Amino acid sequence: MSSAETVKWITEQLANTNELTKKTLENEERQALLFYIKPLINMEQLQQIIIKPFFEMTDGNKFIQYLKALPQYQETNSKEQLQLELLSGNILVVIQNEYFLLDLKFSTNDQVNTTSVEMTIHGSQLALSDNLATNINIIRTNYHQQTLYVEYLVLGEVNQQKLAIIYDQEKVNKKVLKVIQERLRKIDKQLITSTNQLNNFLNNRRISLFPQMIMTERPDRIAYNLSNGKVVLLLDANPQALAAPVAFFDFMTTMEDNYHTFFISFFLRLLRYIGLIISLLLPGLYIGITSFAPEVFRTELALTIAGSRIGVPFSSFIEVLFMLLFMEMLLEASIRLPKAVSATATTVGGLILGTAVTEASLASNVMVILVSAVAISTFVIPVNEMAFAIRIVRLFFIFTTTIFGLAGLTLGLFAFIMYLVSINSFGEPYLKISPSKAGKGKPGGNT
């Protein structure tokens, strides 16, 4: 495609883009045309890298050689790619019947963040940024292997968002990589703006409760995932990455487990699993015992619970559901409120609610303790996506116990385990305890 045809085609395609700038540079008998979207361009680099050298160099051929030697220079394979790069912040230079594409983007989102979701006391506090190139730079800084490979795709017909597929060629599970690539090609959406949105599109089950990919903001966790043969997805303008395949147990680990001794790490993991069991089963267990089998308790404890429920006009099911509902609303309010007032509002709201409901005999003192224990146990789960799923499964146990008693709780637990066994993450079993060998690498560890 000649430069004249290129200029004509670009002008026609971007005719409705009012911010498209067309600048003509003239120096004696030489002439150059510049095309760019002004708000996306680093104007200082434009002046120093293109305009100033154009007027300083007297030989046009030397200027062409200079443009080709620039690290910002990139080749294009099609006119559609040329249009996309222009809209992404590149500059098109047309000179002597040739055209050159230079990456001189003005980026305001390339500042490296600190961890705000996956907090740790020890280890790195570095998090990903909103800029894809910066994130890849951070990952390569943490993972010094020549086998690290990065593929690029463009998703979303409207926003044309760039996606990076990152993996270690020697350690990656080739079957998983193929499945992910196939699902990415099948995504046919107008707009993709979020990593979590991409996670939902890649899920092969339309109605799925548990996440099939783990989301992280930590470069050190990404490095561990890559070394264990996982595939990492990075979406431009998003400070989170997705890693697959995953198992249920991956969501119960943190990077800090790698920084402690064996006994401390084992104790912390044990605490998380105890918290998981309490969060899942304690409300249903309370309903099952108080309503169907109070003889399970020791006499003193049974009398204490019965005494605390004197004057409560509701059944234990309504009592648990009522308190858990308000706990969920307080949690949602703490997320949506401004940071300056969220902690105070939710703390005061929780205290007032707990005191008021017990004084009004709408719930027992034991129920307030139980809800508090359930809330604390839910926060012990380190990955938010899994914590959300557990909160929903908890309601399932409450309903089965209300209908069938302790037998319903037991059957619900078996059904829950069978459901986990039935699902997979890109072909890998969801309840796999030890990660499989990825490629020629050793079996993976903590993700």
C-alpha positions in Angstrom: 0.0 0.0 0.0 1.6 3.3 -1.1 1.9 6.3 1.2 -0.6 8.3 -0.9 -3.2 5.5 -0.5 -2.4 5.3 3.2 -2.9 9.0 3.7 -6.2 8.9 1.8 -7.5 5.9 3.6 -6.5 7.2 7.1 -8.1 10.6 6.3 -11.3 8.9 5.3 -11.4 6.6 8.3 -10.7 9.3 10.8 -12.8 12.0 9.2 -15.2 12.1 12.1 -12.3 12.3 14.7 -12.2 16.0 15.5 -9.0 15.7 17.5 -7.0 14.2 14.6 -4.1 16.6 13.9 -2.5 16.8 10.4 0.8 18.7 10.5 3.0 19.5 7.5 6.8 20.1 8.1 8.7 21.9 5.3 12.4 22.3 5.1 13.7 23.7 1.8 12.6 21.1 -0.7 11.8 18.4 1.8 8.3 17.8 3.2 6.9 15.5 5.8 3.3 14.9 7.0 2.4 14.1 10.6 -0.8 12.4 11.7 -1.7 12.0 15.4 -4.4 12.3 18.0 -3.2 15.3 20.0 -4.4 14.4 23.6 -2.6 11.0 23.3 0.8 12.3 22.3 3.8 13.3 24.3 4.3 16.7 22.8 7.8 17.1 24.3 9.0 13.9 22.7 7.3 14.9 19.4 9.4 18.1 19.4 12.7 16.5 20.4 12.5 13.2 18.4 10.8 14.2 15.2 10.4 18.0 14.6 13.8 19.2 15.7 15.8 16.5 13.9 13.8 17.1 10.7 15.0 20.7 10.5 18.5 20.0 11.7 19.2 17.2 9.1 19.8 18.5 5.6 19.7 15.1 4.0 16.2 13.5 3.7 17.6 10.0 3.4 19.5 10.4 6.6 16.3 11.5 8.3 14.6 8.3 7.1 17.4 6.2 8.3 17.2 8.1 11.6 13.4 7.3 11.9 14.0 3.6 11.2 16.7 3.5 13.9 14.5 5.0 16.6 13.4 2.5 19.4 9.9 4.0 19.1 9.7 2.9 15.5 7.4 0.0 14.8 6.3 -1.8 11.6 2.7 -2.4 10.7 1.2 -5.4 8.8 -2.1 -3.9 7.7 -3.9 -0.6 7.4 -6.4 -1.6 10.1 -3.5 -2.1 12.5 -2.2 1.3 11.4 -5.5 2.9 12.3 -5.6 1.2 15.7 -2.1 2.3 16.5 -3.0 5.9 15.6 -6.0 5.8 17.9 -3.8 4.3 20.7 -1.4 7.2 20.6 1.2 6.6 17.9 2.3 9.1 15.3 2.3 8.4 11.5 5.1 10.2 9.6 4.8 10.3 5.8 8.0 11.3 3.9 9.3 10.6 0.4 6.5 8.2 -0.4 7.2 6.1 2.7 5.3 6.1 6.0 6.7 5.4 9.5 4.8 4.7 12.8 6.4 5.9 16.0 5.2 5.2 19.5 5.2 8.6 21.4 2.3 8.0 23.7 1.6 10.3 26.6 0.9 8.0 29.6 -0.6 9.2 32.8 -1.3 5.7 34.3 2.2 4.2 34.4 2.8 4.9 38.0 3.5 1.7 40.1 1.0 1.2 42.9 1.3 -0.3 46.3 -0.7 -3.3 47.3 -4.2 -2.4 48.6 -6.1 -5.7 48.3 -3.5 -8.5 48.9 -1.8 -6.9 52.0 1.2 -8.6 53.6 3.4 -7.6 56.5 6.6 -9.1 55.0 7.8 -9.2 51.5 7.3 -6.8 48.6 4.6 -4.1 48.8 4.8 -3.5 45.0 1.6 -3.8 43.0 0.7 -3.6 39.3 -0.1 -0.3 37.6 -2.8 0.6 35.0 -0.3 0.5 32.2 0.3 -2.7 30.3 3.9 -1.9 29.2 4.8 -1.0 32.8 3.2 -4.2 34.1 5.2 -6.3 31.7 8.4 -4.5 32.7 7.6 -5.3 36.4 7.0 -8.9 35.6 10.2 -9.3 33.6 12.0 -7.6 36.5 10.7 -10.3 38.9 11.1 -13.2 36.5 14.5 -13.4 34.8 14.0 -16.3 32.3 14.6 -16.4 28.6 11.7 -18.7 28.2 9.2 -16.1 29.3 6.9 -15.4 26.4 4.4 -12.7 25.8 1.6 -12.8 23.2 -0.7 -9.9 22.4 -4.3 -9.8 21.4 -6.9 -7.1 20.9 -10.3 -7.6 22.5 -13.5 -5.5 22.3 -14.8 -4.2 19.1 -15.4 -0.7 20.5 -12.5 0.0 22.9 -9.9 -2.3 21.2 -8.3 -3.2 24.5 -4.9 -4.8 24.3 -4.4 -8.1 26.2 -1.1 -9.8 27.0 -0.9 -13.6 27.4 2.2 -14.4 29.5 3.7 -17.8 30.2 7.0 -19.8 30.5 7.4 -21.8 27.3 9.2 -24.6 29.1 6.9 -25.0 32.1 3.5 -24.0 30.8 0.7 -26.6 30.5 0.2 -26.7 26.7 -3.3 -28.0 27.0 -4.4 -25.2 29.3 -2.7 -22.6 27.1 -4.5 -23.9 24.0 -7.9 -23.9 25.8 -7.3 -20.3 27.0 -6.3 -19.1 23.5 -9.4 -20.8 22.0 -11.7 -19.1 24.5 -10.1 -15.7 24.0 -10.7 -16.0 20.2 -14.3 -16.8 20.8 -15.0 -13.7 22.9 -17.3 -11.5 20.8 -18.0 -8.5 22.9 -18.3 -4.8 22.0 -16.6 -3.5 25.2 -14.2 -5.1 27.6 -12.9 -2.8 30.3 -12.2 -5.0 33.3 -10.1 -8.0 34.3 -13.0 -9.4 36.2 -15.2 -9.0 33.2 -12.7 -11.0 31.1 -12.7 -13.7 33.8 -16.5 -14.1 33.4 -16.2 -14.3 29.6 -13.6 -17.0 29.8 -15.6 -19.1 32.2 -17.1 -22.1 30.3 -20.0 -22.3 32.7 -22.6 -19.5 32.3 -23.8 -20.1 35.8 -20.7 -20.6 37.9 -20.3 -19.8 41.6 -16.6 -20.4 42.0 -13.9 -18.6 40.1 -11.9 -20.5 37.5 -9.0 -18.0 37.5 -7.3 -16.3 40.4 -7.0 -12.5 40.3 -3.9 -10.9 41.8 -2.3 -7.4 42.0 1.1 -8.7 43.2 4.0 -9.2 40.8 5.7 -11.7 43.2 2.5 -13.9 43.0 2.6 -13.6 39.2 6.2 -14.8 39.2 5.2 -17.8 41.4 2.4 -18.6 39.0 4.6 -18.4 36.0 7.2 -20.7 37.6 4.4 -23.2 38.4 3.4 -23.4 34.7 0.4 -21.2 34.9 -0.8 -18.8 32.2 -1.1 -15.1 33.2 -3.4 -12.6 31.4 -2.9 -8.8 31.7 -5.4 -6.4 30.3 -4.4 -2.8 29.5 -5.7 -0.1 31.9 -6.2 -2.7 34.7 -4.0 -3.1 37.8 -4.9 -6.8 38.2 -3.8 -10.0 36.5 -5.5 -13.3 36.0 -3.8 -16.7 36.4 -5.0 -20.1 35.3 -5.4 -23.0 36.0 -6.3 -22.8 39.7 -7.4 -25.2 42.4 -9.7 -24.5 45.3 -6.8 -24.6 47.7 -4.9 -21.8 45.8 -7.5 -19.4 47.1 -6.6 -20.2 50.7 -2.9 -19.2 50.3 -1.1 -15.9 50.5 2.4 -14.9 49.4 3.3 -14.4 53.0 3.2 -18.1 53.5 6.5 -18.3 51.6 8.2 -15.8 53.9 7.5 -17.6 57.2 9.0 -20.8 58.6 7.1 -24.0 58.1 5.3 -24.1 61.5 4.2 -20.5 61.2 2.9 -21.0 57.6 1.2 -24.2 58.6 -0.5 -22.4 61.6 -1.7 -19.6 59.4 -3.1 -22.0 56.8 -4.8 -23.9 59.5 -6.5 -20.7 60.8 -7.8 -20.0 57.3 -9.3 -23.4 56.9 -10.9 -23.2 60.4 -12.3 -19.9 59.4 -13.6 -21.4 56.2 -15.4 -24.1 58.1 -16.9 -21.7 60.6 -18.0 -19.3 57.9 -19.7 -22.1 56.0 -21.2 -24.3 58.6 -21.7 -22.4 61.9 -25.0 -20.6 61.0 -26.5 -23.9 59.7 -25.2 -25.8 62.7 -26.8 -23.3 65.0 -30.2 -23.7 63.3 -29.9 -27.5 63.2 -29.1 -27.9 66.8 -31.4 -25.3 68.3 -34.4 -26.2 66.2 -34.0 -30.0 65.7 -31.4 -31.5 68.1 -30.8 -29.4 71.2 -29.6 -32.6 73.0 -26.3 -32.3 71.0 -25.3 -29.5 73.4 -24.3 -30.1 77.0 -27.2 -29.3 79.3 -25.6 -26.1 80.7 -25.0 -24.8 77.1 -28.4 -25.8 75.9 -30.0 -23.9 78.8 -27.8 -20.9 78.2 -28.9 -20.7 74.6 -32.5 -21.3 75.4 -32.4 -18.6 78.1 -30.8 -16.1 75.7 -33.7 -16.7 73.2 -36.4 -16.0 75.8 -38.7 -13.3 74.3 -37.3 -13.7 70.7 -40.5 -13.9 68.6 -38.8 -15.6 65.6 -37.5 -19.0 64.8 -33.8 -19.6 64.7 -33.9 -19.6 60.9 -35.4 -16.1 60.7 -33.1 -14.9 63.4 -30.0 -16.1 61.6 -31.2 -14.8 58.2 -32.1 -11.4 59.7 -28.7 -10.9 61.3 -26.7 -12.2 58.3 -28.6 -10.0 56.0 -27.7 -6.9 58.0 -24.1 -8.1 58.3 -23.9 -8.3 54.5 -25.5 -4.9 54.1 -22.9 -3.4 56.6 -20.1 -5.0 54.6 -21.5 -3.6 51.3 -21.9 -0.2 52.9 -18.3 -0.2 54.0 -17.2 -0.8 50.4 -19.4 1.8 48.8 -19.1 4.6 51.4 -16.2 7.2 51.1 -13.1 6.0 52.9 -13.2 8.9 55.4 -16.6 7.7 56.8 -16.8 4.0 55.9 -14.9 2.6 58.9 -16.7 4.9 61.4 -20.2 4.4 59.9 -20.0 0.6 59.8 -18.4 0.2 63.2 -21.0 2.5 64.8 -23.8 0.8 62.8 -22.7 -2.6 63.9 -22.5 -1.6 67.6 -25.9 0.1 67.5 -27.5 -2.8 65.6 -26.1 -5.5 67.9 -27.1 -3.6 71.1 -30.6 -2.6 69.7 -31.6 -6.0 68.5 -30.7 -7.8 71.7 -32.5 -5.1 73.9 -35.6 -5.3 71.6 -35.5 -9.1 71.9 -35.3 -9.4 68.1 -32.2 -11.7 68.4 -30.4 -13.4 71.2 -27.0 -12.5 72.6 -25.6 -15.8 71.3 -26.8 -14.9 67.8 -24.8 -11.6 67.9 -21.7 -13.6 68.9 -22.3 -16.1 66.2 -22.7 -13.5 63.5 -19.6 -11.7 64.6 -17.7 -15.0 64.5 -19.0 -15.7 61.0 -18.0 -12.2 59.8 -14.5 -12.5 61.2 -14.1 -16.0 59.7 -15.2 -14.8 56.3 -12.5 -12.1 56.3 -9.8 -14.7 57.0 -10.3 -16.0 53.4 -7.5 -14.2 51.6 -8.9 -14.0 48.0 -12.1 -11.9 47.7 -13.6 -13.9 44.8 -13.6 -17.0 46.9 -14.9 -15.1 49.9 -17.9 -13.9 47.9 -18.7 -17.5 46.8 -18.5 -18.8 50.3 -21.0 -16.2 51.5 -23.5 -17.5 48.9 -22.9 -21.2 49.7 -23.5 -20.4 53.4 -27.1 -19.4 52.5 -27.5 -22.8 50.8 -26.5 -24.6 54.0 -28.9 -22.5 56.0 -31.9 -23.4 53.8 -31.0 -27.1 53.7 -30.7 -27.2 57.5 -33.9 -25.3 58.0 -35.8 -27.9 55.9 -34.1 -31.2 56.8 -32.3 -30.4 60.1 -28.7 -31.7 60.7 -29.3 -34.3 58.0 -29.8 -31.5 55.6 -26.6 -29.9 56.7 -24.7 -33.1 56.1 -26.3 -33.7 52.7 -25.6 -30.1 51.8 -21.9 -30.6 52.7 -21.7 -33.7 50.5 -23.4 -31.9 47.7 -21.0 -29.0 48.0 -18.0 -31.3 47.8 -19.5 -33.2 44.8 -20.0 -29.8 43.1 -16.4 -28.9 43.6 -15.3 -32.3 42.3 -17.4 -31.8 39.2 -15.9 -28.5 38.1 -12.5 -27.8 36.6 -10.3 -24.9 35.7 -9.4 -25.1 32.0 -9.3 -28.8 32.1 -7.5 -29.1 35.5 -9.5 -30.6 38.5 -10.7 -28.0 40.9 -9.9 -30.0 44.0 -6.5 -31.1 42.9 -4.3 -30.9 46.1 -0.8 -31.0 44.5 -0.2 -28.9 41.3 0.7 -31.0 38.3 4.0 -30.9 36.6 4.0 -28.1 34.1 6.0 -28.8 31.0 9.6 -29.7 32.1 9.3 -27.8 35.3 9.0 -29.2 38.7 5.7 -29.5 40.5 4.4 -26.1 41.5 3.9 -24.9 45.0 2.1 -22.0 46.4 0.2 -19.8 44.0 
